[in-house]
Each structure stands twice: as structure tokens, then as C-alpha cells.
Amino acid sequence: MNINFQNLEKKIKINFKNKSLLIKSLTHKSLNKENNNEKIEFLGDRVLGLVMAKKLLEIYPNEKEGILDKKFASLVNKKTCLQIANKLELQKYVLTFTTKSKKKIIEDKVLADSCEALIGSIYLDKGFAIVEKFILDFWSEHIKDSVITQIDAKTKLQEFSLKKFKKLPIYKIISNTGPRHKPLFKVGVKLVDTKFYIADGKSKKDAEQNAAVLCLNNIKKL
């Protein structure tokens, strides 16, 4: 095993007291069925969730739970963990079983899981304060991006309609024109006591969103 884990420690700016814990966090079950990173990944997933939930409450103390939940999901999902794993170049350090004739190819899911396991190992070795700093440092750009994560207009309109009328908004395709490669959809949406608000879009989804925006803007004036 010719892997220099010290390079990873330098990259994450953490010097492990228990080096075997770091190695275990990067050991896939295909290499060792008994002594692998599955349980540490389970822990790391929860630690990541706790750190992100705590940070979101600090940034958005007055935000609704539904919006916080959407921001939270985007920060802790496997896609984001994979991006962090790639940033850390974990593919150089993850230990998996490969035959001599096969080139070592590590699946995206394995890398994302290993990122969570790394978090778990940092927590076990260094405690909460250090792992919190690690997460906030490496997730900083994603946390900044969460500022622009908003509930879309269709969801807002649905929530309003259910709260006020106990019914969903009604969407209706008015027309679908243009060539197949460049269609133009015209969609209308109405609530219980409103007319249809109609808008265009390059797809049915876009037209529905635009119609929902138009409806929301108008019901605020009512």
C-alpha cells in the first residue's frame, strides 16, 4: 500500500493522532469486509447534518422551515459530497479491491461515501470543534450558494392555495406552438376565486413557473 496519507492530512490541515482511523475511513468494503468505513460513514453523515443545520439556523434565523430544508438538502446530498471528495482528490487515497489487470476506477458513490466517512473520522479523532471548522471551510462556497436557493414560484403558489382554499392551483395548457426543436408553450393557472393568469415558456415547466409568478404578483394586489 504505497499511499502517502500525510499529503491528505496537509490538504485538510489536520494531523491525525490515530492514523489507523484515517485509513479505516478510506477503506471500502470491497477490500476489507470486516474493517471498513461503512459505520464511520454513518456517523459522518450525521455530523455533517448537524453542522449544516446549526450553520443554516445561524445564517437564516427568521427563515421558514421549508426553505431551510431545501437549503439543507442541497448542502448534505451525495452530489455535494462528491464535489468535496473531488476537491480533496480522495480518489488518490480511497482503498478498494482491484485486480492487477484492472485499472483502479472508483465510483462516484464510493467517493461521496468516503467523504462522509472522513468527516466521521475527524470527529472521532479531533472532536466537534475541529470537524465543524473542516466542514465550514470546505463547504464554504456551497454555503454561499445556498443564499440564492429559493422556493420556486409553483411551490409558493401551491402553499398559498392549500393554506387559503385547501385546494391545489389549476394549470391548463393554452397552446403549444413552434417547431419541435424550439417549442413555445402558453400555460394558464388559476386559484379558486381568480381568473386564469397566462404566461409563455420554452417548456411546459417554464411556462407553469412564469404563470405562477404572474399569479402570485397579482394576488398580492387583491
N, CA, C and O of each residue as an XYZ file, in Angstrom:
888
protein
N       0.858     -1.190      0.000
C       0.000      0.000      0.000
C       0.892      1.238      0.000
O       1.356      1.686      1.049
N       1.124      1.782     -1.195
C       2.022      2.932     -1.336
C       1.230      4.229     -1.453
O       1.311      4.933     -2.459
N       0.474      4.527     -0.424
C      -0.316      5.758     -0.410
C       0.182      6.648      0.717
O       0.277      6.223      1.869
N       0.497      7.887      0.369
C       1.006      8.823      1.361
C      -0.167      9.621      1.942
O      -0.576     10.640      1.385
N      -0.695      9.144      3.061
C      -1.839      9.808      3.683
C      -1.462     11.151      4.310
O      -2.332     11.960      4.632
N      -0.157     11.380      4.481
C       0.290     12.671      5.018
C      -0.075     13.812      4.069
O      -0.346     14.932      4.504
N      -0.079     13.515      2.769
C      -0.463     14.540      1.789
C      -1.924     14.955      1.979
O      -2.274     16.126      1.834
N      -2.759     13.979      2.302
C      -4.166     14.295      2.567
C      -4.294     15.109      3.856
O      -5.080     16.054      3.926
N      -3.512     14.734      4.875
C      -3.539     15.487      6.138
C      -3.119     16.938      5.916
O      -3.667     17.851      6.533
N      -2.148     17.141      5.037
C      -1.708     18.508      4.724
C      -2.824     19.274      4.016
O      -3.048     20.458      4.270
N      -3.518     18.567      3.121
C      -4.583     19.208      2.347
C      -5.744     19.644      3.239
O      -6.318     20.716      3.046
N      -6.084     18.797      4.221
C      -7.209     19.128      5.107
C      -6.745     19.881      6.357
O      -7.559     20.300      7.180
N      -5.421     20.047      6.488
C      -4.812     20.780      7.606
C      -5.165     20.159      8.965
O      -5.420     20.859      9.945
N      -5.168     18.838      8.987
C      -5.462     18.099     10.217
C      -4.456     16.955     10.350
O      -4.288     16.154      9.430
N      -3.799     16.889     11.489
C      -2.845     15.821     11.749
C      -3.480     14.815     12.710
O      -3.675     15.106     13.890
N      -3.795     13.642     12.194
C      -4.485     12.632     12.990
C      -3.588     12.055     14.083
O      -2.424     11.734     13.843
N      -4.144     11.930     15.275
C      -3.453     11.201     16.346
C      -3.507      9.713     16.047
O      -2.521      8.995     16.217
N      -4.678      9.255     15.597
C      -4.883      7.836     15.287
C      -4.882      7.665     13.764
O      -5.916      7.818     13.113
N      -3.712      7.348     13.208
C      -3.582      7.227     11.748
C      -4.426      6.081     11.205
O      -4.938      6.164     10.088
N      -4.576      5.017     11.981
C      -5.347      3.862     11.515
C      -6.822      4.221     11.336
O      -7.515      3.618     10.517
N      -7.296      5.198     12.097
C      -8.676      5.665     11.970
C      -8.870      6.370     10.639
O      -9.891      6.188      9.976
N      -7.890      7.172     10.250
C      -7.938      7.849      8.954
C      -7.959      6.822      7.822
O      -8.756      6.927      6.890
N      -7.078      5.833      7.918
C      -7.008      4.796      6.877
C      -8.304      4.004      6.814
O      -8.788      3.686      5.728
N      -8.866      3.685      7.972
C     -10.126      2.941      8.011
C     -11.255      3.729      7.346
O     -12.112      3.146      6.681
N     -11.257      5.038      7.521
C     -12.308      5.877      6.948
C     -12.261      5.892      5.426
O     -13.235      6.270      4.774
N     -11.134      5.481      4.863
C     -10.963      5.471      3.410
C     -10.863      4.055      2.856
O     -10.477      3.860      1.704
N     -11.209      3.073      3.674
C     -11.163      1.665      3.265
C     -12.553      1.173      2.883
O     -13.456      1.130      3.719
N     -12.716      0.803      1.624
C     -14.012      0.330      1.130
C     -14.209     -1.142      1.475
O     -13.243     -1.890      1.624
N     -15.456     -1.544      1.597
C     -15.773     -2.922      1.985
C     -15.297     -3.952      0.967
O     -15.145     -5.126      1.305
N     -15.060     -3.533     -0.273
C     -14.566     -4.470     -1.286
C     -13.157     -4.947     -0.958
O     -12.735     -6.014     -1.402
N     -12.436     -4.151     -0.177
C     -11.078     -4.524      0.228
C     -11.071     -5.258      1.555
O     -10.300     -6.197      1.754
N     -11.939     -4.821      2.466
C     -11.988     -5.439      3.796
C     -13.439     -5.477      4.270
O     -14.003     -4.443      4.627
N     -14.034     -6.649      4.276
C     -15.450     -6.787      4.634
C     -15.713     -6.525      6.112
O     -16.827     -6.160      6.487
N     -14.716     -6.705      6.938
C     -14.895     -6.555      8.384
C     -14.477     -5.178      8.896
O     -15.164     -4.578      9.723
N     -13.363     -4.694      8.405
C     -12.778     -3.452      8.934
C     -12.780     -2.387      7.833
O     -11.755     -2.132      7.200
N     -13.950     -1.770      7.615
C     -14.091     -0.779      6.545
C     -14.778      0.483      7.060
O     -14.990      0.646      8.261
N     -15.121      1.368      6.132
C     -15.591      2.703      6.534
C     -17.111      2.856      6.638
O     -17.590      3.976      6.821
N     -17.876      1.785      6.529
C     -19.341      1.913      6.499
C     -19.909      2.573      7.760
O     -20.729      3.486      7.666
N     -19.483      2.123      8.916
C     -20.029      2.678     10.160
C     -19.534      4.102     10.408
O     -20.265      4.929     10.952
N     -18.297      4.386     10.010
C     -17.784      5.753     10.180
C     -18.507      6.699      9.223
O     -18.736      7.864      9.546
N     -18.866      6.187      8.041
C     -19.649      6.981      7.090
C     -21.014      7.327      7.691
O     -21.492      8.454      7.557
N     -21.634      6.349      8.351
C     -22.924      6.548      9.018
C     -22.823      7.697     10.022
O     -23.709      8.548     10.101
N     -21.734      7.707     10.785
C     -21.509      8.773     11.762
C     -21.254     10.105     11.065
O     -21.818     11.132     11.441
N     -20.401     10.077     10.049
C     -20.044     11.305      9.342
C     -21.227     11.991      8.703
O     -21.301     13.220      8.679
N     -22.153     11.203      8.186
C     -23.368     11.746      7.588
C     -24.151     12.554      8.616
O     -24.664     13.631      8.312
N     -24.238     12.025      9.837
C     -24.969     12.726     10.915
C     -24.225     13.964     11.395
O     -24.846     14.981     11.703
N     -22.915     13.887     11.459
C     -22.110     15.037     11.886
C     -22.244     16.167     10.866
O     -22.429     17.327     11.234
N     -22.149     15.818      9.588
C     -22.323     16.812      8.524
C     -23.696     17.473      8.637
O     -23.817     18.692      8.519
N     -24.725     16.662      8.866
C     -26.073     17.198      9.009
C     -26.205     18.153     10.177
O     -26.847     19.197     10.066
N     -25.597     17.797     11.298
C     -25.660     18.649     12.489
C     -24.967     19.986     12.240
O     -25.499     21.041     12.585
N     -23.778     19.938     11.639
C     -23.021     21.168     11.375
C     -23.789     22.080     10.423
O     -23.863     23.290     10.638
N     -24.359     21.496      9.373
C     -25.087     22.302      8.393
C     -26.389     22.869      8.958
O     -26.735     24.020      8.692
N     -27.107     22.062      9.736
C     -28.342     22.553     10.350
C     -28.036     23.722     11.282
O     -28.742     24.731     11.281
N     -26.983     23.579     12.072
C     -26.565     24.633     13.009
C     -26.182     25.910     12.258
O     -26.560     27.008     12.665
N     -25.431     25.764     11.160
C     -24.974     26.917     10.389
C     -26.147     27.625      9.704
O     -26.204     28.855      9.687
N     -27.071     26.861      9.146
C     -28.217     27.464      8.466
C     -29.088     28.254      9.427
O     -29.617     29.305      9.066
N     -29.241     27.753     10.658
C     -30.022     28.487     11.656
C     -29.325     29.790     12.055
O     -29.982     30.779     12.379
N     -27.989     29.780     12.028
C     -27.226     30.995     12.341
C     -27.384     32.030     11.217
O     -27.541     33.222     11.479
N     -27.341     31.558      9.964
C     -27.407     32.470      8.814
C     -28.827     32.983      8.577
O     -29.033     34.151      8.245
N     -29.803     32.085      8.755
C     -31.191     32.418      8.437
C     -32.091     32.221      9.658
O     -32.939     31.329      9.652
N     -31.925     33.029     10.697
C     -32.712     32.836     11.924
C     -34.215     33.038     11.748
O     -35.013     32.524     12.532
N     -34.597     33.792     10.711
C     -36.021     34.099     10.515
C     -36.633     33.382      9.312
O     -37.771     33.655      8.930
N     -35.862     32.457      8.716
C     -36.343     31.764      7.518
C     -37.331     30.661      7.871
O     -37.273     30.086      8.959
N     -38.235     30.372      6.944
C     -39.209     29.306      7.156
C     -38.535     27.938      7.088
O     -37.519     27.755      6.418
N     -39.134     26.980      7.804
C     -38.557     25.630      7.875
C     -38.471     24.990      6.488
O     -37.505     24.284      6.196
N     -39.461     25.224      5.636
C     -39.479     24.628      4.302
C     -38.299     25.074      3.458
O     -37.708     24.272      2.735
N     -37.954     26.353      3.546
C     -36.815     26.884      2.784
C     -35.509     26.365      3.375
O     -34.596     25.997      2.636
N     -35.417     26.335      4.707
C     -34.217     25.791      5.357
C     -33.989     24.340      4.940
O     -32.854     23.927      4.702
N     -35.069     23.576      4.855
C     -34.975     22.171      4.491
C     -34.408     22.000      3.089
O     -33.605     21.097      2.850
N     -34.817     22.856      2.162
C     -34.306     22.793      0.793
C     -32.825     23.154      0.749
O     -32.047     22.504      0.052
N     -32.438     24.178      1.484
C     -31.036     24.573      1.544
C     -30.196     23.454      2.162
O     -29.114     23.129      1.673
N     -30.710     22.878      3.232
C     -30.017     21.790      3.935
C     -29.784     20.604      2.995
O     -28.681     20.061      2.931
N     -30.830     20.210      2.269
C     -30.731     19.059      1.371
C     -29.660     19.263      0.306
O     -28.950     18.325     -0.056
N     -29.545     20.495     -0.196
C     -28.555     20.771     -1.244
C     -27.125     20.743     -0.701
O     -26.180     20.517     -1.457
N     -26.965     20.969      0.592
C     -25.627     21.011      1.195
C     -25.117     19.643      1.630
O     -23.906     19.425      1.681
N     -26.010     18.729      1.940
C     -25.575     17.436      2.506
C     -25.779     16.261      1.547
O     -25.469     15.124      1.901
N     -26.294     16.513      0.344
C     -26.565     15.386     -0.550
C     -25.280     14.792     -1.132
O     -24.200     15.370     -1.011
N     -25.423     13.631     -1.762
C     -24.268     12.894     -2.297
C     -23.544     13.674     -3.389
O     -22.326     13.565     -3.531
N     -24.296     14.461     -4.161
C     -23.678     15.247     -5.232
C     -22.677     16.249     -4.665
O     -21.571     16.398     -5.184
N     -23.079     16.934     -3.596
C     -22.178     17.910     -2.974
C     -20.998     17.205     -2.314
O     -19.863     17.672     -2.409
N     -21.260     16.082     -1.647
C     -20.166     15.316     -1.022
C     -19.166     14.840     -2.072
O     -17.962     14.807     -1.816
N     -19.663     14.473     -3.251
C     -18.769     14.054     -4.340
C     -17.895     15.220     -4.790
O     -16.704     15.045     -5.045
N     -18.484     16.398     -4.884
C     -17.705     17.579     -5.289
C     -16.585     17.866     -4.286
O     -15.470     18.220     -4.671
N     -16.894     17.712     -2.999
C     -15.866     17.918     -1.971
C     -14.806     16.824     -2.075
O     -13.613     17.098     -1.944
N     -15.239     15.592     -2.309
C     -14.301     14.465     -2.456
C     -13.341     14.719     -3.615
O     -12.144     14.450     -3.512
N     -13.875     15.235     -4.715
C     -13.027     15.542     -5.874
C     -12.075     16.693     -5.570
O     -10.927     16.696     -6.015
N     -12.556     17.656     -4.819
C     -11.714     18.793     -4.419
C     -10.540     18.316     -3.563
O      -9.429     18.837     -3.657
N     -10.816     17.308     -2.722
C      -9.779     16.733     -1.854
C      -8.950     15.663     -2.562
O      -7.981     15.148     -2.004
N      -9.339     15.334     -3.794
C      -8.691     14.268     -4.573
C      -8.677     12.937     -3.815
O      -7.659     12.246     -3.758
N      -9.826     12.597     -3.239
C      -9.914     11.377     -2.435
C      -9.675     10.116     -3.250
O      -9.341      9.071     -2.692
N      -9.843     10.203     -4.576
C      -9.595      9.033     -5.409
C      -8.158      8.527     -5.271
O      -7.876      7.362     -5.554
N      -7.255      9.402     -4.837
C      -5.859      9.010     -4.630
C      -5.669      8.209     -3.345
O      -4.662      7.521     -3.174
N      -6.649      8.304     -2.444
C      -6.455      7.741     -1.105
C      -7.440      6.615     -0.741
O      -7.179      5.828      0.169
N      -8.564      6.548     -1.456
C      -9.558      5.517     -1.134
C      -9.020      4.137     -1.490
O      -8.492      3.926     -2.582
N      -9.160      3.200     -0.552
C      -8.647      1.848     -0.719
C      -9.768      0.902     -1.125
O     -10.706      0.673     -0.361
N      -9.666      0.358     -2.321
C     -10.657     -0.595     -2.814
C      -9.948     -1.800     -3.404
O      -8.756     -1.747     -3.704
N     -10.694     -2.894     -3.569
C     -10.106     -4.093     -4.162
C     -10.051     -3.942     -5.673
O     -11.058     -3.616     -6.300
N      -8.881     -4.175     -6.265
C      -8.744     -4.197     -7.723
C      -7.793     -5.313     -8.097
O      -6.819     -5.579     -7.393
N      -8.083     -5.962     -9.208
C      -7.156     -6.996     -9.697
C      -5.989     -6.301    -10.397
O      -6.082     -5.134    -10.776
N      -4.916     -7.021    -10.557
C      -3.732     -6.435    -11.188
C      -3.999     -6.042    -12.634
O      -3.387     -5.109    -13.154
N      -4.920     -6.761    -13.284
C      -5.208     -6.482    -14.695
C      -6.169     -5.322    -14.884
O      -6.331     -4.805    -15.989
N      -6.808     -4.918    -13.785
C      -7.798     -3.847    -13.877
C      -7.241     -2.524    -13.384
O      -6.536     -2.460    -12.376
N      -7.571     -1.474    -14.115
C      -7.193     -0.132    -13.671
C      -8.120      0.262    -12.524
O      -9.312     -0.043    -12.554
N      -7.585      0.925    -11.535
C      -8.385      1.331    -10.375
C      -9.337      2.463    -10.750
O      -8.916      3.593    -10.996
N     -10.631      2.137    -10.788
C     -11.663      3.133    -11.065
C     -12.608      3.162     -9.874
O     -13.211      2.146     -9.529
N     -12.735      4.303     -9.259
C     -13.569      4.425     -8.066
C     -14.873      5.115     -8.434
O     -14.874      6.206     -9.003
N     -15.980      4.467     -8.102
C     -17.294      5.008     -8.427
C     -17.579      6.280     -7.638
O     -17.043      6.490     -6.550
N     -18.440      7.127     -8.213
C     -18.795      8.389     -7.572
C     -19.395      8.170     -6.181
O     -19.083      8.903     -5.243
N     -20.264      7.150     -6.055
C     -20.913      6.886     -4.766
C     -19.879      6.536     -3.704
O     -20.000      6.959     -2.555
N     -18.856      5.760     -4.086
C     -17.804      5.368     -3.142
C     -17.039      6.603     -2.672
O     -16.689      6.712     -1.497
N     -16.783      7.526     -3.587
C     -16.064      8.755     -3.227
C     -16.913      9.629     -2.299
O     -16.410     10.165     -1.311
N     -18.197      9.768     -2.621
C     -19.095     10.572     -1.775
C     -19.203      9.965     -0.385
O     -19.164     10.683      0.614
N     -19.340      8.640     -0.318
C     -19.420      7.951      0.978
C     -18.120      8.110      1.763
O     -18.141      8.265      2.984
N     -17.003      8.071      1.065
C     -15.700      8.211      1.726
C     -15.520      9.612      2.297
O     -14.865      9.794      3.323
N     -16.105     10.598      1.626
C     -16.062     11.971      2.137
C     -16.779     12.047      3.476
O     -16.282     12.667      4.416
N     -17.955     11.412      3.565
C     -18.700     11.378      4.827
C     -17.937     10.605      5.896
O     -17.934     10.986      7.067
N     -17.289      9.515      5.482
C     -16.506      8.718      6.433
C     -15.310      9.516      6.956
O     -14.943      9.403      8.125
N     -14.711     10.315      6.086
C     -13.600     11.175      6.512
C     -14.075     12.145      7.584
O     -13.373     12.380      8.568
N     -15.252     12.703      7.398
C     -15.833     13.597      8.402
C     -16.000     12.857      9.728
O     -15.670     13.389     10.787
N     -16.511     11.638      9.664
C     -16.691     10.832     10.872
C     -15.389     10.571     11.596
O     -15.333     10.609     12.825
N     -14.339     10.305     10.830
C     -13.035     10.012     11.449
C     -12.426     11.266     12.083
O     -11.778     11.182     13.126
N     -12.635     12.427     11.455
C     -12.127     13.677     12.029
C     -12.834     13.947     13.358
O     -12.206     14.350     14.337
N     -14.135     13.721     13.375
C     -14.910     13.920     14.608
C     -14.405     12.992     15.725
O     -14.219     13.433     16.859
N     -14.186     11.725     15.407
C     -13.729     10.764     16.418
C     -12.326     11.080     16.915
O     -12.014     10.884     18.089
N     -11.483     11.570     16.011
C     -10.091     11.820     16.374
C      -9.872     13.189     17.011
O      -9.025     13.343     17.892
N     -10.645     14.190     16.557
C     -10.365     15.573     16.972
C     -11.508     16.281     17.702
O     -11.299     17.332     18.308
N     -12.700     15.717     17.648
C     -13.831     16.357     18.326
C     -14.624     17.277     17.425
O     -14.277     17.492     16.264
N     -15.705     17.822     17.986
C     -16.672     18.568     17.186
C     -16.119     19.887     16.647
O     -16.357     20.213     15.484
N     -15.400     20.641     17.447
C     -14.927     21.966     17.014
C     -14.058     21.867     15.754
O     -14.194     22.678     14.838
N     -13.175     20.878     15.713
C     -12.263     20.720     14.575
C     -13.029     20.254     13.340
O     -12.803     20.773     12.247
N     -13.931     19.283     13.497
C     -14.665     18.789     12.334
C     -15.621     19.866     11.818
O     -15.868     19.948     10.615
N     -16.153     20.684     12.711
C     -17.024     21.784     12.285
C     -16.235     22.776     11.426
O     -16.728     23.234     10.395
N     -15.023     23.104     11.846
C     -14.186     24.031     11.074
C     -13.855     23.438      9.707
O     -13.894     24.137      8.694
N     -13.527     22.140      9.682
C     -13.220     21.459      8.421
C     -14.400     21.560      7.461
O     -14.233     21.932      6.299
N     -15.576     21.233      7.942
C     -16.776     21.251      7.091
C     -17.074     22.666      6.600
O     -17.314     22.869      5.410
N     -17.060     23.633      7.496
C     -17.386     25.004      7.098
C     -16.360     25.569      6.124
O     -16.712     26.366      5.253
N     -15.096     25.169      6.257
C     -14.054     25.614      5.326
C     -14.274     25.034      3.932
O     -14.262     25.765      2.941
N     -14.473     23.724      3.858
C     -14.561     23.069      2.553
C     -15.945     23.192      1.904
O     -16.077     23.015      0.693
N     -16.951     23.488      2.685
C     -18.299     23.689      2.133
C     -18.619     25.177      1.975
O     -19.760     25.526      1.673
N     -17.651     26.047      2.172
C     -17.919     27.491      2.214
C     -18.602     28.006      0.948
O     -19.546     28.791      1.033
N     -18.132     27.571     -0.231
C     -18.729     28.047     -1.481
C     -20.166     27.549     -1.621
O     -21.035     28.273     -2.107
N     -20.407     26.318     -1.195
C     -21.761     25.761     -1.277
C     -22.703     26.488     -0.307
O     -23.881     26.691     -0.602
N     -22.162     26.874      0.849
C     -22.978     27.617      1.820
C     -23.330     28.990      1.255
O     -24.452     29.466      1.426
N     -22.367     29.626      0.580
C     -22.639     30.922     -0.062
C     -23.712     30.775     -1.127
O     -24.596     31.622     -1.252
N     -23.626     29.680     -1.902
C     -24.615     29.440     -2.961
C     -26.009     29.234     -2.390
O     -27.004     29.501     -3.065
N     -26.088     28.762     -1.157
C     -27.400     28.491     -0.553
C     -28.203     29.769     -0.366
O     -29.422     29.724     -0.203
N     -27.524     30.899     -0.388
C     -28.202     32.188     -0.215
C     -29.220     32.412     -1.325
O     -30.263     33.029     -1.104
N     -28.912     31.902     -2.540
C     -29.807     32.136     -3.661
C     -30.787     30.984     -3.868
O     -31.588     31.012     -4.802
N     -30.727     29.965     -2.995
C     -31.678     28.860     -3.092
C     -33.029     29.315     -2.551
O     -33.178     29.534     -1.349
N     -33.978     29.451     -3.407
C     -35.300     29.926     -3.011
C     -36.362     28.895     -3.398
O     -36.158     28.099     -4.314
N     -37.484     28.914     -2.702
C     -38.604     28.073     -3.105
C     -39.159     28.642     -4.407
O     -39.407     29.845     -4.497
N     -39.356     27.795     -5.414
C     -39.813     28.264     -6.714
C     -41.269     28.753     -6.634
O     -41.991     28.486     -5.674
N     -41.661     29.476     -7.683
C     -42.969     30.127     -7.696
C     -44.115     29.113     -7.620
O     -45.117     29.363     -6.949
N     -43.976     27.975     -8.301
C     -45.048     26.961     -8.269
C     -45.277     26.447     -6.849
O     -46.414     26.256     -6.417
N     -44.166     26.226     -6.128
C     -44.278     25.738     -4.755
C     -44.925     26.792     -3.858
O     -45.777     26.472     -3.029
N     -44.516     28.048     -4.029
C     -45.093     29.144     -3.235
C     -46.596     29.258     -3.489
O     -47.387     29.417     -2.560
N     -46.974     29.174     -4.778
C     -48.382     29.295     -5.125
C     -49.183     28.122     -4.572
O     -50.310     28.290     -4.107
N     -48.588     26.934     -4.629
C     -49.257     25.746     -4.094
C     -49.482     25.877     -2.589
O     -50.561     25.565     -2.085
N     -48.455     26.341     -1.879
C     -48.567     26.516     -0.425
C     -49.646     27.546     -0.083
O     -50.425     27.351      0.849
N     -49.684     28.638     -0.843
C     -50.686     29.682     -0.613
C     -52.101     29.140     -0.854
O     -53.008     29.361     -0.051
N     -52.272     28.429     -1.970
C     -53.592     27.917     -2.332
C     -54.093     26.877     -1.332
O     -55.270     26.874     -0.970
N     -53.207     26.004     -0.892
C     -53.605     24.981      0.083
C     -53.968     25.607      1.427
O     -54.905     25.173      2.096
N     -53.216     26.625      1.805
C     -53.470     27.286      3.088
C     -54.785     28.063      3.066
O     -55.546     28.038      4.033
N     -55.046     28.756      1.947
C     -56.220     29.640      1.883
C     -57.495     28.898      1.452
O     -58.577     29.150      1.982
N     -57.348     27.961      0.461
C     -58.538     27.333     -0.114
C     -58.611     25.818      0.116
O     -59.623     25.185     -0.186
N     -57.524     25.244      0.657
C     -57.448     23.779      0.838
C     -57.532     23.042     -0.500
O     -57.938     21.881     -0.557
N     -57.144     23.732     -1.568
C     -57.143     23.135     -2.906
C     -55.874     23.535     -3.653
O     -55.281     24.578     -3.376
N     -55.463     22.690     -4.606
C     -54.282     22.979     -5.410
C     -54.609     23.965     -6.526
O     -55.760     24.040     -6.955
N     -53.620     24.726     -7.007
C     -53.845     25.576     -8.174
C     -54.192     24.711     -9.387
O     -53.796     23.547     -9.458
N     -54.924     25.276    -10.329
C     -55.287     24.553    -11.545
C     -54.453     25.091    -12.706
O     -54.498     26.284    -13.007
N     -53.685     24.203    -13.363
C     -52.871     24.584    -14.518
C     -53.518     24.055    -15.794
O     -54.082     22.961    -15.816
N     -53.425     24.847    -16.847
C     -54.043     24.460    -18.117
C     -53.146     24.905    -19.274
O     -52.751     26.068    -19.355
N     -52.829     23.957    -20.173
C     -52.042     24.304    -21.359
C     -52.965     25.000    -22.355
O     -53.942     24.417    -22.826
N     -52.646     26.242    -22.665
C     -53.469     27.026    -23.593
C     -53.074     26.702    -25.027
O     -53.933     26.514    -25.888
N     -51.768     26.636    -25.279
C     -51.300     26.312    -26.625
C     -49.870     25.795    -26.586
O     -49.135     26.021    -25.625
N     -49.491     25.095    -27.652
C     -48.132     24.584    -27.825
C     -47.777     24.796    -29.282
O     -48.176     24.014    -30.144
N     -47.024     25.857    -29.559
C     -46.730     26.227    -30.946
C     -45.223     26.175    -31.209
O     -44.424     25.923    -30.307
N     -44.856     26.421    -32.475
C     -43.453     26.439    -32.854
C     -42.961     25.063    -33.271
O     -43.654     24.068    -33.057
N     -41.770     24.994    -33.867
C     -41.190     23.708    -34.287
C     -40.816     22.845    -33.083
O     -40.680     23.356    -31.972
N     -40.649     21.529    -33.303
C     -40.364     20.600    -32.206
C     -39.081     20.945    -31.462
O     -38.985     20.764    -30.248
N     -38.085     21.450    -32.211
C     -36.803     21.768    -31.579
C     -36.831     23.119    -30.853
O     -35.914     23.447    -30.100
N     -37.887     23.891    -31.087
C     -37.983     25.205    -30.442
C     -39.449     25.535    -30.139
O     -40.007     26.475    -30.706
N     -40.069     24.758    -29.243
C     -41.494     24.965    -28.966
C     -41.733     26.198    -28.093
O     -40.823     26.701    -27.433
N     -42.967     26.663    -28.107
C     -43.386     27.748    -27.229
C     -44.695     27.334    -26.576
O     -45.709     27.136    -27.246
N     -44.652     27.207    -25.263
C     -45.829     26.803    -24.506
C     -46.508     28.026    -23.907
O     -45.854     28.960    -23.444
N     -47.828     27.997    -23.928
C     -48.616     29.028    -23.253
C     -49.473     28.297    -22.217
O     -50.289     27.444    -22.566
N     -49.280     28.641    -20.944
C     -49.947     27.935    -19.848
C     -50.673     28.933    -18.958
O     -50.181     30.030    -18.694
N     -51.847     28.531    -18.504
C     -52.610     29.353    -17.569
C     -52.722     28.679    -16.223
O     -52.707     27.452    -16.133
N     -52.836     29.479    -15.169
C     -53.039     28.937    -13.824
C     -54.069     29.789    -13.103
O     -54.085     31.012    -13.245
N     -54.935     29.136    -12.325
C     -55.933     29.870    -11.555
C     -56.108     29.246    -10.186
O     -55.856     28.059     -9.977
N     -56.549     30.082     -9.261
C     -56.916     29.614     -7.934
C     -58.433     29.590     -7.850
O     -59.116     29.861     -8.838
N     -58.960     29.270     -6.689
C     -60.415     29.110     -6.529
C     -61.184     30.348     -6.962
O     -62.197     30.232     -7.650
N     -60.723     31.524     -6.573
C     -61.503     32.736     -6.856
C     -60.795     33.699     -7.796
O     -61.018     34.908     -7.725
N     -59.941     33.178     -8.678
C     -59.235     34.064     -9.612
C     -59.501     33.638    -11.057
O     -60.002     32.545    -11.321
N     -59.155     34.522    -11.971
C     -59.174     34.188    -13.397
C     -57.900     33.385    -13.714
O     -57.053     33.191    -12.841
N     -57.773     32.928    -14.946
C     -56.536     32.280    -15.378
C     -55.479     33.349    -15.641
O     -55.737     34.329    -16.339
N     -54.299     33.153    -15.083
C     -53.159     34.008    -15.384
C     -52.282     33.235    -16.365
O     -51.841     32.125    -16.069
N     -52.034     33.824    -17.529
C     -51.403     33.105    -18.638
C     -50.010     33.647    -18.920
O     -49.789     34.858    -18.924
N     -49.070     32.727    -19.156
C     -47.685     33.112    -19.448
C     -47.073     32.126    -20.434
O     -47.559     31.006    -20.592
N     -45.991     32.560    -21.101
C     -45.281     31.737    -22.089
C     -44.031     31.111    -21.467
O     -43.553     31.537    -20.416
N     -43.522     30.091    -22.150
C     -42.266     29.478    -21.743
C     -41.747     28.544    -22.816
O     -42.518     28.045    -23.636
N     -40.433     28.303    -22.815
C     -39.828     27.423    -23.821
C     -40.109     25.948    -23.527
O     -39.864     25.079    -24.364
N     -40.621     25.682    -22.336
C     -41.048     24.330    -21.973
C     -42.309     24.463    -21.126
O     -42.619     25.545    -20.626
N     -43.037     23.354    -20.968
C     -44.248     23.376    -20.145
C     -43.913     23.800    -18.720
O     -44.649     24.565    -18.096
N     -42.781     23.286    -18.213
C     -42.353     23.604    -16.854
C     -42.070     25.097    -16.697
O     -42.506     25.723    -15.731
N     -41.330     25.661    -17.664
C     -41.012     27.095    -17.608
C     -42.279     27.949    -17.682
O     -42.415     28.939    -16.963
N     -43.203     27.554    -18.559
C     -44.448     28.311    -18.711
C     -45.267     28.266    -17.423
O     -45.873     29.266    -17.035
N     -45.287     27.103    -16.759
C     -46.012     26.982    -15.489
C     -45.390     27.870    -14.419
O     -46.102     28.518    -13.653
N     -44.063     27.898    -14.369
C     -43.376     28.751    -13.401
C     -43.690     30.221    -13.656
O     -43.967     30.978    -12.726
N     -43.645     30.617    -14.927
C     -43.914     32.012    -15.279
C     -45.361     32.395    -14.966
O     -45.635     33.507    -14.515
N     -46.272     31.470    -15.210
C     -47.679     31.726    -14.894
C     -47.884     31.843    -13.385
O     -48.669     32.668    -12.916
N     -47.164     31.002    -12.629
C     -47.250     31.051    -11.169
C     -46.734     32.381    -10.639
O     -47.314     32.951     -9.715
N     -45.637     32.879    -11.226
C     -45.094     34.187    -10.828
C     -46.127     35.282    -11.080
O     -46.350     36.148    -10.234
N     -46.752     35.231    -12.253
C     -47.762     36.224    -12.620
C     -48.948     36.177    -11.650
O     -49.464     37.212    -11.229
N     -49.362     34.964    -11.311
C     -50.482     34.791    -10.393
C     -50.124     35.337     -9.008
O     -50.914     36.056     -8.396
N     -48.947     34.995     -8.526
C     -48.502     35.462     -7.200
C     -48.446     36.979     -7.142
O     -48.888     37.590     -6.169
N     -47.901     37.580     -8.190
C     -47.785     39.050     -8.224
C     -49.158     39.712     -8.182
O     -49.324     40.768     -7.572
N     -50.142     39.087     -8.833
C     -51.477     39.674     -8.907
C     -52.280     39.466     -7.621
O     -53.007     40.362     -7.193
N     -52.149     38.274     -6.998
C     -52.938     38.046     -5.782
C     -52.446     38.907     -4.636
O     -53.189     39.157     -3.687
N     -51.189     39.372     -4.711
C     -50.687     40.273     -3.682
C     -51.412     41.623     -3.746
O     -51.505     42.340     -2.749
N     -51.928     41.958     -4.948
C     -52.608     43.242     -5.142
C     -54.091     43.175     -4.741
O     -54.752     44.196     -4.551
N     -54.592     41.923     -4.621
C     -56.022     41.760     -4.319
C     -56.375     42.156     -2.888
O     -57.538     42.072     -2.494
